[in-house]
Amino acid sequence: MKKRESLKTLALGGMVAVVALSPAGMAQTPGSYKGNPAEECKALAQPGRLPAIRITSATLITDGGGMALPSFCEVVGEASPAPGSRIGMVFRLPVNWNGKMLGIGGGGFAGNITLAGAAKGLARGYATFQTDTGHSSPMPWDTAWAVNSDGAPNTQALLDFGFRAVHLTTQNAKTMAAAFYGAAQKYTYFEGCSQGGRQAIVASQRYPSDYDGIIAGAPAFSDNARISMSLISRAFRAPESKLSRPQIKLVNDAALRACDGIDGLKDGIIDNPAKCSWDPAELTCKAGEDGDTCLSRPQVTAVRSAYTNHAGADGKTIAYGLPRGSELSSFPWFLALKEDSQKETGYPYFGPAAGSAPDTDWNSNDVLASYYNAKNSLFDLTYYAENPDISSFASRGGKLIMWHGLYDLLLPPQPFIDYYDSMRRVTATQLNASGFRKPVDDSVQLFTAVGVSHCMGGVGPSDFDGLTALENWVEKGQRPTRLIAKSASPQMAAMAAAFFNEVPADTHVPMSRPMCPWPTLPHYNGKGDPNDAASFSCTARARE
């Protein structure tokens, strides 16, 4: 699905900008930049050159920005599609271009842009682009920007964060690349996890022509995540409910003894935690027992609560418990949360956008349920990405790879799995009604990663090359039937361990596993190296 546009009309938030794509220099072909890249990069900052945005700097980076990267032109700018809006953008244009573009999603509640996030794409010759989504903050959990000084919702910031900033950045990135290279991109991709995953899903729903292919990992697309975090954090809030790190290991060992072998291989990973119902009551201290070799009754109650799904007054599930087997990464995270952890989930700041009063008691299940069900509120209209109809994206030939770690402690996998099932049904119906005869599986596929926490971490292998799989699907028509995940590099593993405050496993053996298309899961073939993905098949066991 190649782009043939030579003129873009941007109409966002009341701002209409007609942007010509003709550059100052002669047209280039990928990998054969002719002319002076330093001068052409600098010229991008000339007033009026790119009228849709204000360029604050345009610099040719020849030392990789402190990383092992090829030379690239870094352009920093901002757009104001409406009064009160300020969207920060960074575009990085490699001198040796592969003719493609890659948008990079944010994390947490966004607010910052890093070179590290763009490094993978730049190293492969992609022109990359990122946005702060309309607010700037060094802290990923900061949501104070969502409320004005008078306590009212910051509508423009919410619109930017919800969908406008990524779309506008994408449109300007295409303009920027054409101006620098003298040629339009061949393909445009987007990849993100967590908040970036939500941005990816939003693009497939709202802006079907923005991207040729999308990778959406563990998206924060609904409010189950923050409600789940709130309820789980309560389980460990009382001093008598807290567990020591040896006790966390005790719980994990017991869960593995009960459920690890269910999948046919004892490898320290419960492949399908949803099928494990182990009860921590077996660890209750007997008379005279104490310390790290057993659990007190309040601790047993806390662990049970952490595993438990929660429903609102109407019986609808509003939050999901932690997966059994994930304790080494999930329990330390929640035990470390502060008493005011509601601020880390954003409720005091997003609440006004959902119509909640400033004095709302966020410790009430019913309040959380009403918050989740606040459809048609400003928050619902800007944040949620639950529309299952991506037929417009699919009918253009767009490809969507979705993935989720089954040990995710922050964003439960089940709501995303449910959304995927709904998306397949609704999109297939819409495609059939429009006469589009290709099956929906030709457009979207969900993969799961066993033992993997939130976008990284956990005890399962989390390093996989989704971008190559997406390229092959979009450009060659090769639909991925499974992805191969390898153990994270020592650097990434250390970063994840620090982020989640993980309790180390007894051993760490490098391994690979297939990431199977849902509803299949990896199954050991009974022979071969149990740490090699080649020894596993994807079998339909997830719904047994």
SEGUMAR-757459 format. One record per residue (C-alpha): x, y, z; residue number from 0; chain. Coordinates in nm, 4 decimals, padded with zeros to 6 digits. Layout:
N
R          X          Y          Z   vexdo   loza
R          X          Y          Z     NUM      A
...
//
This chain:
544
R          X          Y          Z   vexdo   loza
R    00.0000    00.0000    00.0000       0      A
R    00.2299    00.2759   -00.1256       1      A
R    00.1752    00.6424   -00.0658       2      A
R    00.1318    00.8618   -00.3741       3      A
R    00.0355    01.1835   -00.2015       4      A
R    00.2314    01.4942   -00.3005       5      A
R    00.0139    01.7418   -00.1164       6      A
R   -00.1308    01.7198    00.2316       7      A
R   -00.4161    01.9192    00.3741       8      A
R   -00.4001    01.9143    00.7500       9      A
R   -00.7220    02.0037    00.9253      10      A
R   -00.6916    01.9451    01.2976      11      A
R   -00.8588    02.1278    01.5808      12      A
R   -00.9566    02.4236    01.3687      13      A
R   -00.6146    02.4670    01.2092      14      A
R   -00.6003    02.4137    00.8355      15      A
R   -00.2564    02.4057    00.6774      16      A
R   -00.1744    02.3244    00.3175      17      A
R    00.1793    02.1900    00.3047      18      A
R    00.3727    02.1462   -00.0202      19      A
R    00.6073    01.8507   -00.0276      20      A
R    00.8548    01.9890   -00.2807      21      A
R    01.2077    02.0153   -00.1335      22      A
R    01.4845    02.2537   -00.2184      23      A
R    01.7154    01.9876   -00.3573      24      A
R    01.6855    01.7177   -00.6204      25      A
R    01.4908    01.3985   -00.5518      26      A
R    01.6799    01.1214   -00.3777      27      A
R    01.6455    00.7461   -00.3839      28      A
R    01.6781    00.5509   -00.0591      29      A
R    02.0398    00.5052    00.0422      30      A
R    02.1777    00.7498   -00.2159      31      A
R    02.1484    01.0958   -00.0602      32      A
R    02.3067    01.3524   -00.2901      33      A
R    02.3877    01.7064   -00.1951      34      A
R    02.4919    01.8501    00.1392      35      A
R    02.2884    01.6902    00.4211      36      A
R    02.4102    01.9401    00.6810      37      A
R    02.2915    02.2365    00.4747      38      A
R    01.9627    02.0729    00.3771      39      A
R    01.8994    01.9794    00.7397      40      A
R    01.9667    02.3343    00.8547      41      A
R    01.7386    02.4682    00.5809      42      A
R    01.4414    02.2851    00.7321      43      A
R    01.4406    02.5440    01.0105      44      A
R    01.3960    02.8375    00.7733      45      A
R    01.0776    03.0348    00.8507      46      A
R    00.7897    02.9278    00.6284      47      A
R    00.9651    02.6170    00.5004      48      A
R    00.7256    02.3930    00.6936      49      A
R    00.4316    02.6204    00.7769      50      A
R    00.2272    02.3658    00.9742      51      A
R    00.4775    02.3594    01.2617      52      A
R    00.7277    02.5887    01.4293      53      A
R    01.0802    02.4485    01.4003      54      A
R    01.3031    02.5259    01.6979      55      A
R    01.6143    02.3420    01.5766      56      A
R    01.7405    02.1362    01.2842      57      A
R    02.0829    01.9806    01.3312      58      A
R    02.2827    01.7118    01.1546      59      A
R    02.3979    01.4619    01.4184      60      A
R    02.7145    01.2849    01.3055      61      A
R    02.8212    01.1180    01.6319      62      A
R    02.5034    00.9155    01.6798      63      A
R    02.3916    01.1362    01.9659      64      A
R    02.6155    00.9353    02.1949      65      A
R    02.4862    00.6055    02.0561      66      A
R    02.6137    00.3736    01.7833      67      A
R    02.3890    00.5238    01.5172      68      A
R    02.4416    00.6510    01.1625      69      A
R    02.4332    01.0232    01.0866      70      A
R    02.0881    01.1780    01.0942      71      A
R    01.9160    01.5135    01.0754      72      A
R    01.7322    01.5861    01.4005      73      A
R    01.4469    01.8340    01.3734      74      A
R    01.2666    01.9606    01.6823      75      A
R    00.9401    02.1467    01.6481      76      A
R    00.5963    02.2062    01.7871      77      A
R    00.2433    02.2544    01.6595      78      A
R   -00.0553    02.4386    01.8046      79      A
R   -00.3701    02.3075    01.6362      80      A
R   -00.5919    02.5026    01.8771      81      A
R   -00.5555    02.7754    02.1405      82      A
R   -00.3998    02.6224    02.4495      83      A
R   -00.2438    02.3341    02.2589      84      A
R    00.1310    02.2826    02.2278      85      A
R    00.2464    01.9554    02.0754      86      A
R    00.6174    01.8782    02.0856      87      A
R    00.7619    01.6746    01.7990      88      A
R    01.1022    01.5302    01.7107      89      A
R    01.1874    01.4004    01.3637      90      A
R    01.5086    01.2091    01.2939      91      A
R    01.6043    01.1673    00.9299      92      A
R    01.9008    00.9358    00.8577      93      A
R    02.1317    01.0405    00.5768      94      A
R    02.1203    00.6828    00.4459      95      A
R    01.7448    00.6367    00.4251      96      A
R    01.5655    00.3093    00.3548      97      A
R    01.2673    00.4949    00.2092      98      A
R    01.0433    00.4105    00.5058      99      A
R    00.9138    00.5886    00.8143     100      A
R    00.8589    00.4654    01.1688     101      A
R    00.6508    00.6331    01.4366     102      A
R    00.7522    00.5540    01.7944     103      A
R    00.4892    00.5384    02.0685     104      A
R    00.5292    00.6727    02.4209     105      A
R    00.5035    00.5114    02.7632     106      A
R    00.3276    00.5903    03.0894     107      A
R    00.1292    00.9072    03.0298     108      A
R    00.3895    01.0241    02.7763     109      A
R    00.5309    01.3759    02.8062     110      A
R    00.8860    01.3037    02.6980     111      A
R    01.0833    01.2010    02.3889     112      A
R    01.4063    01.0007    02.3918     113      A
R    01.6651    00.9123    02.1303     114      A
R    01.6802    00.5621    02.2777     115      A
R    01.3218    00.5059    02.1676     116      A
R    01.4115    00.5847    01.8070     117      A
R    01.7466    00.4046    01.8014     118      A
R    01.6225    00.0731    01.6627     119      A
R    01.4511    00.2396    01.3690     120      A
R    01.7394    00.4744    01.2942     121      A
R    01.9870    00.1866    01.2951     122      A
R    01.7776    00.0210    01.0242     123      A
R    01.7611    00.3342    00.8100     124      A
R    01.4125    00.4467    00.9076     125      A
R    01.3136    00.8113    00.9317     126      A
R    01.1603    00.8217    01.2793     127      A
R    00.9176    01.0535    01.4542     128      A
R    00.7937    01.0975    01.8105     129      A
R    00.5711    01.3337    02.0073     130      A
R    00.5296    01.4359    02.3696     131      A
R    00.1499    01.4199    02.3025     132      A
R    00.0959    01.7810    02.4016     133      A
R    00.2573    01.8069    02.7434     134      A
R    00.6078    01.7889    02.8817     135      A
R    00.7056    01.6008    03.1963     136      A
R    01.0118    01.4024    03.3045     137      A
R    00.7885    01.1723    03.5112     138      A
R    00.5949    00.9091    03.3125     139      A
R    00.3135    00.8919    03.5688     140      A
R    00.2512    01.2665    03.5801     141      A
R   -00.1083    01.3558    03.4925     142      A
R   -00.1345    01.6990    03.6529     143      A
R   -00.1442    01.8452    03.3008     144      A
R   -00.4943    01.6988    03.2531     145      A
R   -00.6479    01.9564    03.4892     146      A
R   -00.6439    02.3357    03.4627     147      A
R   -00.5624    02.5557    03.7597     148      A
R   -00.9346    02.6019    03.8265     149      A
R   -00.9890    02.2264    03.8537     150      A
R   -01.1638    02.1956    03.5176     151      A
R   -01.0463    01.9417    03.2584     152      A
R   -00.7703    02.0657    03.0286     153      A
R   -00.9676    01.9855    02.7148     154      A
R   -00.7015    02.0705    02.4578     155      A
R   -00.4336    01.8727    02.6410     156      A
R   -00.6677    01.5746    02.6646     157      A
R   -00.7458    01.5929    02.2932     158      A
R   -00.3763    01.6118    02.2100     159      A
R   -00.2920    01.3227    02.4398     160      A
R   -00.5869    01.1128    02.3296     161      A
R   -00.5340    01.1148    01.9542     162      A
R   -00.4536    01.4494    01.7949     163      A
R   -00.0808    01.4743    01.8689     164      A
R    00.0255    01.1419    01.7178     165      A
R   -00.1825    01.1970    01.4044     166      A
R   -00.0547    01.5500    01.3507     167      A
R    00.3038    01.4395    01.4126     168      A
R    00.2620    01.1616    01.1566     169      A
R    00.1335    01.3989    00.8907     170      A
R    00.4163    01.6437    00.9525     171      A
R    00.6723    01.3624    00.9543     172      A
R    00.5741    01.2711    00.5993     173      A
R    00.6036    01.6343    00.4991     174      A
R    00.9416    01.6601    00.6713     175      A
R    01.0821    01.3512    00.5017     176      A
R    00.9698    01.4648    00.1577     177      A
R    01.1266    01.8055    00.2155     178      A
R    01.4579    01.6550    00.3230     179      A
R    01.4865    01.3645    00.0793     180      A
R    01.2972    01.5002   -00.2182     181      A
R    01.0813    01.1887   -00.2344     182      A
R    00.7781    01.0553   -00.0538     183      A
R    00.8124    00.7554    00.1729     184      A
R    00.7367    00.4084    00.0385     185      A
R    00.5878    00.2779    00.3627     186      A
R    00.4970    00.4202    00.7013     187      A
R    00.4875    00.2082    01.0163     188      A
R    00.4121    00.2649    01.3834     189      A
R    00.5269    00.0678    01.6857     190      A
R    00.4396    00.1159    02.0498     191      A
R    00.3805   -00.0654    02.3761     192      A
R    00.1709    00.0355    02.6782     193      A
R    00.0660    00.3963    02.6114     194      A
R    00.2331    00.3558    02.2739     195      A
R    00.0210    00.0470    02.2207     196      A
R   -00.2904    00.2532    02.2848     197      A
R   -00.1669    00.5114    02.0347     198      A
R   -00.1217    00.2291    01.7841     199      A
R   -00.4758    00.0985    01.8354     200      A
R   -00.6165    00.4522    01.8108     201      A
R   -00.4455    00.4954    01.4740     202      A
R   -00.6011    00.1774    01.3349     203      A
R   -00.9454    00.2993    01.4445     204      A
R   -00.9375    00.6745    01.3802     205      A
R   -00.6764    00.7290    01.1094     206      A
R   -00.6744    00.4263    00.8770     207      A
R   -00.4587    00.5972    00.6124     208      A
R   -00.1783    00.7101    00.8448     209      A
R    00.0131    00.3812    00.8457     210      A
R    00.0686    00.0782    00.6265     211      A
R    00.1484   -00.1412    00.9248     212      A
R    00.1168   -00.1133    01.3021     213      A
R    00.2577   -00.2997    01.6028     214      A
R    00.0470   -00.2576    01.9179     215      A
R    00.1908   -00.4093    02.2358     216      A
R    00.0050   -00.4356    02.5683     217      A
R   -00.2045   -00.1248    02.4979     218      A
R   -00.3534    00.0938    02.7704     219      A
R   -00.6669    00.1072    02.5589     220      A
R   -00.9294    00.0809    02.8339     221      A
R   -00.9438    00.1683    03.2007     222      A
R   -00.9196   -00.1886    03.3296     223      A
R   -00.5499   -00.1297    03.3805     224      A
R   -00.5647    00.1595    03.6249     225      A
R   -00.8635    00.0137    03.8073     226      A
R   -00.6759   -00.3156    03.8417     227      A
R   -00.3689   -00.1329    03.9719     228      A
R   -00.5788    00.0505    04.2298     229      A
R   -00.7440   -00.2634    04.3627     230      A
R   -00.4271   -00.4728    04.3691     231      A
R   -00.2334   -00.1993    04.5482     232      A
R   -00.5016   -00.1998    04.8202     233      A
R   -00.4392   -00.5693    04.8848     234      A
R   -00.0898   -00.4963    05.0172     235      A
R   -00.1559   -00.1575    05.1759     236      A
R   -00.1941   -00.2662    05.5398     237      A
R    00.1395   -00.3230    05.7177     238      A
R    00.0361   -00.6747    05.8238     239      A
R   -00.0334   -00.7643    05.4585     240      A
R    00.3109   -00.6866    05.3234     241      A
R    00.5411   -00.9693    05.2161     242      A
R    00.9182   -00.9897    05.2436     243      A
R    01.1178   -01.0740    04.9337     244      A
R    01.1819   -01.4306    05.0587     245      A
R    00.8064   -01.4682    05.1083     246      A
R    00.7461   -01.3510    04.7509     247      A
R    00.9822   -01.6257    04.6365     248      A
R    00.7955   -01.8705    04.8620     249      A
R    00.4641   -01.7856    04.6950     250      A
R    00.6111   -01.8094    04.3459     251      A
R    00.7684   -02.1486    04.4163     252      A
R    00.4363   -02.2846    04.5429     253      A
R    00.2443   -02.1519    04.2412     254      A
R    00.4969   -02.3126    04.0066     255      A
R    00.4772   -02.6452    04.1884     256      A
R    00.1010   -02.6402    04.1434     257      A
R    00.0749   -02.5212    03.7822     258      A
R    00.4049   -02.5186    03.5940     259      A
R    00.3707   -02.8782    03.4778     260      A
R    00.0199   -02.8303    03.3364     261      A
R    00.1651   -02.7190    03.0023     262      A
R    00.3752   -03.0333    02.9699     263      A
R    00.7110   -02.8821    03.0652     264      A
R    00.8457   -02.7651    03.3999     265      A
R    01.0451   -02.4631    03.2892     266      A
R    00.9650   -02.2023    03.5530     267      A
R    00.6860   -02.0505    03.3399     268      A
R    00.3110   -02.1028    03.3701     269      A
R    00.2185   -02.0690    03.0038     270      A
R   -00.1517   -02.0065    03.0651     271      A
R   -00.1980   -01.8418    03.4070     272      A
R   -00.5734   -01.8131    03.3520     273      A
R   -00.5952   -02.1912    03.3982     274      A
R   -00.4096   -02.1895    03.7317     275      A
R   -00.6295   -02.1686    04.0432     276      A
R   -00.3710   -02.2416    04.3113     277      A
R   -00.4765   -02.1219    04.6589     278      A
R   -00.2072   -01.9617    04.8796     279      A
R   -00.3850   -02.0929    05.1905     280      A
R   -00.1496   -02.3918    05.1824     281      A
R    00.1280   -02.1576    05.2944     282      A
R   -00.0555   -02.0432    05.6099     283      A
R    00.1690   -02.0490    05.9145     284      A
R    00.0926   -02.3238    06.1631     285      A
R    00.0899   -02.2650    06.5360     286      A
R    00.4301   -02.1459    06.6450     287      A
R    00.5508   -02.0790    06.2895     288      A
R    00.6624   -01.7368    06.1774     289      A
R    00.9063   -01.5635    05.9451     290      A
R    00.9816   -01.6159    05.5779     291      A
R    00.8851   -01.9840    05.5517     292      A
R    00.5085   -01.9297    05.5701     293      A
R    00.2379   -01.6618    05.5440     294      A
R    00.0276   -01.5058    05.8165     295      A
R   -00.3490   -01.5045    05.7680     296      A
R   -00.3522   -01.1354    05.6640     297      A
R   -00.0793   -01.2122    05.4104     298      A
R   -00.2767   -01.5064    05.2698     299      A
R   -00.5801   -01.2789    05.2381     300      A
R   -00.3690   -01.0169    05.0604     301      A
R   -00.2261   -01.2670    04.8113     302      A
R   -00.5720   -01.4074    04.7386     303      A
R   -00.7033   -01.0556    04.6810     304      A
R   -00.4141   -00.9752    04.4471     305      A
R   -00.5101   -01.2754    04.2326     306      A
R   -00.8835   -01.1976    04.2347     307      A
R   -01.0907   -01.0363    03.9602     308      A
R   -01.3272   -00.7633    04.0814     309      A
R   -01.6760   -00.6687    03.9682     310      A
R   -01.8876   -00.3581    04.0107     311      A
R   -02.2404   -00.3487    04.1500     312      A
R   -02.3770   -00.4652    03.8142     313      A
R   -02.1626   -00.7783    03.8204     314      A
R   -01.9447   -00.6655    03.5319     315      A
R   -01.5726   -00.7297    03.5701     316      A
R   -01.3964   -00.3982    03.6146     317      A
R   -01.0530   -00.5236    03.7184     318      A
R   -00.8384   -00.8329    03.6845     319      A
R   -00.6074   -00.9895    03.9380     320      A
R   -00.2412   -01.0694    03.8945     321      A
R   -00.1492   -01.3838    03.7009     322      A
R   -00.0197   -01.6705    03.9122     323      A
R    00.3447   -01.7282    03.8316     324      A
R    00.4189   -01.3575    03.7879     325      A
R    00.4957   -01.2928    04.1555     326      A
R    00.8690   -01.2242    04.1146     327      A
R    00.7963   -00.9085    03.9140     328      A
R    00.4368   -00.8213    04.0038     329      A
R    00.4390   -00.8453    04.3835     330      A
R    00.7478   -00.6229    04.4371     331      A
R    00.5949   -00.3539    04.2152     332      A
R    00.2728   -00.3310    04.4141     333      A
R    00.4402   -00.3711    04.7511     334      A
R    00.6534   -00.0675    04.6662     335      A
R    00.3576    00.1566    04.5808     336      A
R    00.2962    00.4426    04.8207     337      A
R   -00.0200    00.5126    05.0151     338      A
R   -00.1141    00.7813    04.7607     339      A
R   -00.0716    00.5438    04.4667     340      A
R   -00.3989    00.6741    04.3235     341      A
R   -00.1935    00.9662    04.1956     342      A
R    00.0224    00.7212    04.0019     343      A
R   -00.2881    00.5865    03.8299     344      A
R   -00.4081    00.9342    03.7405     345      A
R   -00.7530    00.9328    03.9005     346      A
R   -00.7392    01.2710    04.0774     347      A
R   -00.6437    01.4369    03.7488     348      A
R   -00.8422    01.2387    03.4922     349      A
R   -01.1471    01.2293    03.7196     350      A
R   -01.2826    01.5725    03.6177     351      A
R   -01.2759    01.4659    03.2522     352      A
R   -01.5001    01.1733    03.3480     353      A
R   -01.7380    01.4020    03.5371     354      A
R   -01.6156    01.3103    03.8856     355      A
R   -01.6210    01.5488    04.1805     356      A
R   -01.2895    01.6687    04.3270     357      A
R   -01.3602    01.4893    04.6578     358      A
R   -01.4347    01.1528    04.4950     359      A
R   -01.3409    00.8500    04.7066     360      A
R   -01.1309    00.6426    04.4699     361      A
R   -01.1195    00.3555    04.7205     362      A
R   -01.4774    00.2553    04.6376     363      A
R   -01.5317   -00.0295    04.3914     364      A
R   -01.8619    00.1234    04.2837     365      A
R   -01.6941    00.4578    04.2165     366      A
R   -01.4310    00.2842    04.0052     367      A
R   -01.7031    00.0955    03.8198     368      A
R   -01.8966    00.4138    03.7445     369      A
R   -01.5732    00.5773    03.6330     370      A
R   -01.5032    00.2891    03.3955     371      A
R   -01.8578    00.3062    03.2610     372      A
R   -01.8546    00.6851    03.2132     373      A
R   -01.9209    00.6558    02.8423     374      A
R   -01.9525    00.9707    02.6324     375      A
R   -01.7562    01.1700    02.8885     376      A
R   -01.4613    01.3799    02.7738     377      A
R   -01.2280    01.1158    02.9135     378      A
R   -01.4085    00.8367    02.7315     379      A
R   -01.4030    01.0234    02.4021     380      A
R   -01.0335    01.1094    02.4232     381      A
R   -00.8694    00.8150    02.6004     382      A
R   -01.0510    00.4889    02.5388     383      A
R   -00.9736    00.2964    02.2210     384      A
R   -01.2317    00.0185    02.2329     385      A
R   -01.3918    00.0567    01.8897     386      A
R   -01.3713   -00.2946    01.7378     387      A
R   -01.4232   -00.1778    01.3793     388      A
R   -01.0931   -00.1380    01.1928     389      A
R   -01.2428   -00.2288    00.8552     390      A
R   -01.1286    00.0979    00.6948     391      A
R   -00.7689    00.0217    00.7927     392      A
R   -00.7973   -00.3403    00.6794     393      A
R   -00.9629   -00.2607    00.3463     394      A
R   -00.6702   -00.0334    00.2557     395      A
R   -00.4361   -00.3287    00.3039     396      A
R   -00.3196   -00.2214    00.6496     397      A
R   -00.1613   -00.4854    00.8727     398      A
R   -00.1870   -00.4880    01.2523     399      A
R    00.0324   -00.7024    01.4766     400      A
R   -00.0909   -00.7050    01.8358     401      A
R    00.0934   -00.8670    02.1250     402      A
R    00.0680   -00.9027    02.5002     403      A
R    00.2753   -01.0600    02.7775     404      A
R    00.0737   -01.3134    02.9770     405      A
R    00.2503   -01.2122    03.3027     406      A
R    00.1631   -00.8443    03.2581     407      A
R    00.1173   -00.6827    03.5988     408      A
R    00.0063   -00.3370    03.4825     409      A
R   -00.2253   -00.4073    03.1897     410      A
R   -00.4111   -00.7376    03.2268     411      A
R   -00.4052   -00.9408    02.9042     412      A
R   -00.7670   -01.0593    02.9226     413      A
R   -00.9360   -00.7275    02.8243     414      A
R   -00.7074   -00.7044    02.5206     415      A
R   -00.7826   -01.0647    02.4261     416      A
R   -01.1549   -00.9904    02.4556     417      A
R   -01.1092   -00.6800    02.2418     418      A
R   -00.9219   -00.8807    01.9783     419      A
R   -01.2034   -01.1347    01.9595     420      A
R   -01.4580   -00.8544    01.9242     421      A
R   -01.2427   -00.6771    01.6648     422      A
R   -01.2216   -00.9887    01.4505     423      A
R   -01.5986   -01.0401    01.4577     424      A
R   -01.7000   -00.6804    01.3922     425      A
R   -01.4314   -00.6071    01.1342     426      A
R   -01.5064   -00.9286    00.9444     427      A
R   -01.8756   -00.8364    00.9329     428      A
R   -01.7999   -00.4868    00.8050     429      A
R   -01.5527   -00.6133    00.5452     430      A
R   -01.7994   -00.8716    00.4147     431      A
R   -02.0737   -00.6095    00.3947     432      A
R   -01.8475   -00.3858    00.1855     433      A
R   -01.7520   -00.6659   -00.0539     434      A
R   -01.3957   -00.7038    00.0765     435      A
R   -01.3394   -01.0770    00.0474     436      A
R   -01.0069   -01.1307    00.2194     437      A
R   -01.0335   -01.2894    00.5663     438      A
R   -00.9837   -01.0640    00.8655     439      A
R   -00.6778   -01.2699    00.9645     440      A
R   -00.5105   -01.1231    00.6571     441      A
R   -00.5174   -00.7879    00.8367     442      A
R   -00.4777   -00.8444    01.2107     443      A
R   -00.3181   -01.1015    01.4400     444      A
R   -00.2680   -01.1188    01.8168     445      A
R    00.0376   -01.2935    01.9614     446      A
R    00.1004   -01.3704    02.3282     447      A
R    00.4339   -01.3919    02.5091     448      A
R    00.4533   -01.6501    02.7876     449      A
R    00.6134   -01.5399    03.1132     450      A
R    00.6583   -01.1806    02.9945     451      A
R    00.5577   -00.8873    03.2117     452      A
R    00.4581   -00.5401    03.0933     453      A
R    00.6350   -00.4826    02.7587     454      A
R    00.9513   -00.6303    02.9110     455      A
R    01.0683   -00.8204    03.2155     456      A
R    00.9301   -01.1324    03.3763     457      A
R    01.0868   -01.4766    03.3454     458      A
R    00.9920   -01.5394    02.9823     459      A
R    01.1808   -01.4329    02.6683     460      A
R    01.0724   -01.0848    02.5609     461      A
R    01.3084   -00.9818    02.2796     462      A
R    01.1502   -01.0299    01.9363     463      A
R    01.1738   -00.8657    01.5951     464      A
R    00.8185   -00.7593    01.5234     465      A
R    00.9243   -00.4934    01.2749     466      A
R    01.0727   -00.7414    01.0272     467      A
R    00.7597   -00.9549    01.0554     468      A
R    00.5474   -00.6482    00.9842     469      A
R    00.7631   -00.5476    00.6860     470      A
R    00.7342   -00.8951    00.5379     471      A
R    00.3576   -00.8912    00.5842     472      A
R    00.3032   -00.5459    00.4333     473      A
R    00.5673   -00.5519    00.1611     474      A
R    00.5785   -00.9202    00.0644     475      A
R    00.2397   -01.0530    00.1695     476      A
R    00.3956   -01.2997    00.4156     477      A
R    00.1516   -01.3219    00.7069     478      A
R    00.3326   -01.4114    01.0310     479      A
R    00.2221   -01.7442    01.1751     480      A
R    00.4343   -01.7053    01.4873     481      A
R    00.7051   -01.4778    01.6211     482      A
R    01.0213   -01.5924    01.7961     483      A
R    01.1092   -01.4314    02.1285     484      A
R    01.4547   -01.4624    02.2815     485      A
R    01.5792   -01.3813    02.6277     486      A
R    01.6401   -01.0123    02.6722     487      A
R    01.9937   -00.8791    02.6580     488      A
R    02.1641   -00.8412    02.9975     489      A
R    02.1204   -00.4642    02.9699     490      A
R    01.7454   -00.4874    02.9016     491      A
R    01.6990   -00.7568    03.1661     492      A
R    01.8726   -00.5375    03.4231     493      A
R    01.6584   -00.2387    03.3269     494      A
R    01.3381   -00.4412    03.3631     495      A
R    01.4530   -00.5889    03.6939     496      A
R    01.5179   -00.2408    03.8296     497      A
R    01.1918   -00.0979    03.6928     498      A
R    00.9750   -00.3711    03.8461     499      A
R    01.2017   -00.4224    04.1504     500      A
R    01.2033   -00.7916    04.0572     501      A
R    01.2958   -01.0748    04.2917     502      A
R    01.5580   -01.2809    04.1038     503      A
R    01.4646   -01.6305    03.9893     504      A
R    01.6814   -01.9196    04.1106     505      A
R    01.8418   -01.9575    03.7693     506      A
R    01.8383   -01.7659    03.4449     507      A
R    01.8869   -01.9858    03.1401     508      A
R    01.8889   -01.8125    02.7999     509      A
R    01.5931   -01.9399    02.6032     510      A
R    01.3684   -01.8765    02.3080     511      A
R    00.9973   -01.9425    02.2743     512      A
R    00.7425   -01.8986    01.9985     513      A
R    00.4967   -01.6151    02.0431     514      A
R    00.1897   -01.7970    01.9175     515      A
R   -00.1162   -01.6520    01.7465     516      A
R   -00.4080   -01.6439    01.9882     517      A
R   -00.5727   -01.8727    02.0960     518      A
R   -00.2764   -02.1095    02.0565     519      A
R    00.0070   -02.1411    02.3072     520      A
R    00.3553   -02.2963    02.2925     521      A
R    00.3624   -02.6710    02.3567     522      A
R    00.6845   -02.8663    02.4025     523      A
R    00.7121   -03.1364    02.1364     524      A
R    00.8593   -03.3851    02.3839     525      A
R    01.2062   -03.3856    02.2341     526      A
R    01.4764   -03.1372    02.1528     527      A
R    01.6266   -02.8561    02.3576     528      A
R    01.3543   -02.7244    02.5928     529      A
R    01.5179   -02.3817    02.5764     530      A
R    01.4904   -02.3605    02.1961     531      A
R    01.1747   -02.2327    02.0256     532      A
R    01.2233   -02.4958    01.7536     533      A
R    01.1229   -02.7598    02.0090     534      A
R    00.7761   -02.6080    02.0495     535      A
R    00.4571   -02.6057    01.8445     536      A
R    00.1684   -02.3628    01.8698     537      A
R   -00.1357   -02.5632    01.9771     538      A
R   -00.4921   -02.4584    02.0528     539      A
R   -00.4835   -02.4914    02.4317     540      A
R   -00.5655   -02.1414    02.5486     541      A
R   -00.9397   -02.2012    02.5721     542      A
R   -00.9425   -02.5638    02.6825     543      A
//
